[in-house]
Structures are given as structure tokens and as C-alpha cells.
Amino acid sequence: MEPSASITDVLSVANSSRLIAHLFQRQMQRNRERRQRKLREYLNSERGMDLSQSAGPRPLDIMVAMGHVDPVERRFWARETSTDWWDRIVLQVWDESQWLRNFRMRKGTFIELCELLSPALKRQDTRMRAALSIQKRVAIALWKLATPDSYRSVANQFGVGKSTVGVAVMQVAHAIVDLLLPKVVTLGDVQAIIDGFAAMGFPNCGGAIDGTHIPILGPEHQGSQYINRKGYFSMVLQALVDHKGRFTNINVGWPGKVHDARVFKNSGLFRRLQQGVYLPDCKITVGDVEMPTVILGDPAYPLMPWLMKPYTGALDTEKELFNYRLSKCRMVVECAFGRLKGRWRSLLTRSDLSPTNIPIVIAACCVLHNLCEIKGETFMVGWEVEANRLAADYAQPDTRAIRRSQWDALRIREALKASFQTEQGNQ
């Protein structure tokens, strides 16, 4: 081959290479521009067109334009949820009986509750999402407390995430305890309480006390302390109630292994009763004995001048009459626990909350119980049937005990026993 031909061939190849390189560069430029355009369109759609026009190119845009970063198309696999059931059915269509069955209160009481809690539940909308309304959060919490449904089931019902249900329950529970417990769980009109118990057969009585066990999941630490005498994990709720079964004092948080008497003796209620500052100084004379205003307890509690409990052991007719009168009045606290758990059935199944959150939820349920009782909300017969079915899995431990009594307390109880017998003979 002649040198001139060889040179021509080399130049031809070089020109072709330059052309190929030029076309390749143009294609790369087009690809970068296309990727950059898609990224901008994606960002515009994601931000709802809320982009700053004066901010200039962002570092990510510059890196994409320079070819240092290849944008990857992102796909979000989010579960579509619907709020139509709450917004269009519950709020607009449900009648009072449906509200009562599902939220344990009529719509009017529910609206009032939301207004009372609004100072603690107000939330601000963000650029990412709108805050759940107060009504919806309260409804989620009430539904969860009123049923043994799982968090996932409640989430599906209201069209929210499972974690949202847990957050709503604790937000509402904290708000109830912080804002309403001091106003709703109070002693109130003591004279009305005394008159109420007197009409039931026991004089100068300011309340009935008892404890109940709320089943929980075993805590990770010190779990053995929460195993009660029936062999399951629980937390103790101690409550004093009035003649209508409304809670006037509660103490919650002690592990299930702790005896009712120990819970009582370590409570603020015991200290105030012992100091004579909880109930008014309103003494009556029974026979020849002065009797202060008392509360009534079962045999687990200590006999005190201000706490009457039944006789145990061999009983004669007079002791049986005394026990009957006392038990008839003390039954109001057991009925109160039954109505509490019948309304708020989550207390009948093992709570999976932490030991620090469980007392808040239990206390909130006590407040809601009082609110429903005060508002005259109907307690449906079917609730008690369902509560008894759930409660069968977690029988209450037997805490009866015979304890040494103070002499003054014995004299008061003996005087009451004689007085009841005399009244019986005069009828």
C-alpha cells in the first residue's frame, strides 16, 4: 500500500472516531438533561408545586447535571386508607344507640368530652400532613379502650396507621388524667354520700373500698413481682367509691403480687384517713360509743376506728346481720368495678403497654367511668355478659386475711352489731 493511501485511511478512522465520540457525548448530554427534567418533575409533584423560585440550583441538581449522581425512580408502596367510615358514616349517620354501643357514650357526651380535652390535644398541621382532628383521636382512644380489638384492627377501622392508634390512646389518656381526674374523681358532697349509705342500711359511712387486678403482659424486669395469687401477671387498682358506685379516690400501679392491705397502707388515702383529714369530723353515737365517719372494706383490710370490715370465723345471728348490712353497702364497689370493666373491656385482657403507661390508661378509664355515670349513660346488659366471659380467663385473687384489730375499732363494730340487732327486733 502506498504511503498516501495509508495516511488517508488513518485520517478516515480518526474522523470516524471523533464523530462517534461527538455523537456519544451528545447522547450522554441528552440523557442527563432527560434525567434532570424527570427529577424536577418528580420533585414538583412530590412537593405540590411548593418550590422556591429564587433558591437557585440545589446541590443534588448540580450533581445530577454533572453526571455524578444518577437519579433513581422511586416507588412508594403505601397502603391506601379511607376515612369515609368515620367522616361520612359515624359522624353523620350513626344514631345514639350506635354511639353508645361503640363508644360507651352518646354523641353529645362525646362532643363535650372532646371540648374538655381540647386544651391538651390541639395539634398543628405540618407541610407533610394534616393533624388528626381532636374528635377522631378521642374516638380512636375510646374504641380501643372499649374493645379487646388489636391495634391493627382499630387502625383499619379508622383508616390510620397502627402506630397512630397507640399514640392517640396515650395522648388522650394523658389528657384525661391531667385535665379531668382532679375534677371528676373527687369526694364531692360527703353528706349526700353518708345519706346514701344510711338509706342502704349503714350509718355514717363515707365510702366503700376494694381492689381489683388488671391483667397485663409480663414486664421484662421484675416480672415475678407482677404474678398474683391466681398465677397471671397483673396490676392492682385500689378504689374508694360513693353510694352510687362512682370513684372518689383511686390508687393504681402496684404489682399484682402485693396484697390489698399493703397497697392500702402505703397509699395517700390511708395516711389522710389516719390523720383524720380526708373525711369530715362528723361523729355519731352508737349505744355509748362515739363513731367517726367510716369506710367499708372486705376482710383483707385492717379493722380501724374509721374502717369497718365483716366478722370472720364462727358467726352468730348478730354477727351475720352486721355482715349482711356491711356487705350490702360494700357491694357498690364490686358493682363499680364490674361496670368499669364492662364499659372499658380493654381492662379485661392483657395490656401490652409498658408498666409506666398502664396506670395512666387505667386511671383514664376510671375517669371515663365517672363521666358516664354522672351523665347517666346507659349500661347495656350485653356488656356485663361479654365482660363476664372475658373475666373468666383472669379470676380475681382471694385476698382474705384475718388481722389483729385495734380495741377502739372492735368496740365500734360491736356497738354497731348490737344496734343493728335492736333495729331488727323493733321492726
Stockholm file with secondary structure:
# STOCKHOLM 1.0

chainA/1-427         MEPSASITDVLSVANSSRLIAHLFQRQMQRNRERRQRKLREYLNSERGMDLSQSAGPRPLDIMVAMGHVDPVERRFWARETSTDWWDRIVLQVWDESQWLRNFRMRKGTFIELCELLSPALKRQDTRMRAALSIQKRVAIALWKLATPDSYRSVANQFGVGKSTVGVAVMQVAHAIVDLLLPKVVTLGDVQAIIDGFAAMGFPNCGGAIDGTHIPILGPEHQGSQYINRKGYFSMVLQALVDHKGRFTNINVGWPGKVHDARVFKNSGLFRRLQQGVYLPDCKITVGDVEMPTVILGDPAYPLMPWLMKPYTGALDTEKELFNYRLSKCRMVVECAFGRLKGRWRSLLTRSDLSPTNIPIVIAACCVLHNLCEIKGETFMVGWEVEANRLAADYAQPDTRAIRRSQWDALRIREALKASFQTEQGNQ
#=GR chainA/1-427 SS CCHHHHHHHHHHHHHHHHHHHHHHHHHHHHHHHHHHHHHHHHHHHHTTTCCCSSSCCCHHHHHHHTTSCCCCCCCCCCCCCCCHIIIIIITTTCCHHHHHHHHSSCHHHHHHHHHHHHHHHCCCCCSSCCCCCHHHHHHHHHHHHHSCCCHHHHHHHHTSCHHHHHHHHHHHHHHIIIIIHHHHSSCCCHHHHHHHHHHHTCTTEEEEEEEEEEEBCCCSSSGGGGBCTTSSBEEEEEEEECTTSCEEEEEEEEETTSCHHHHHHTSHHHHHHHHTCSSCCCCEEETTEEECCEEECCTTSCCBTTEECCCCSSCCHHHHHHHHHHHHHHHHHHHHHHHHHHHCGGGGSCBCSCTTTHHHHHHHHHHHHHHHHHTTCCCCHHHHHHHHHHHTTSCCCCCCCCCCCCHHHHHHHHHHHHHHHHHHHHC
#=GC SS_cons         CCHHHHHHHHHHHHHHHHHHHHHHHHHHHHHHHHHHHHHHHHHHHHTTTCCCSSSCCCHHHHHHHTTSCCCCCCCCCCCCCCCHIIIIIITTTCCHHHHHHHHSSCHHHHHHHHHHHHHHHCCCCCSSCCCCCHHHHHHHHHHHHHSCCCHHHHHHHHTSCHHHHHHHHHHHHHHIIIIIHHHHSSCCCHHHHHHHHHHHTCTTEEEEEEEEEEEBCCCSSSGGGGBCTTSSBEEEEEEEECTTSCEEEEEEEEETTSCHHHHHHTSHHHHHHHHTCSSCCCCEEETTEEECCEEECCTTSCCBTTEECCCCSSCCHHHHHHHHHHHHHHHHHHHHHHHHHHHCGGGGSCBCSCTTTHHHHHHHHHHHHHHHHHTTCCCCHHHHHHHHHHHTTSCCCCCCCCCCCCHHHHHHHHHHHHHHHHHHHHC
//
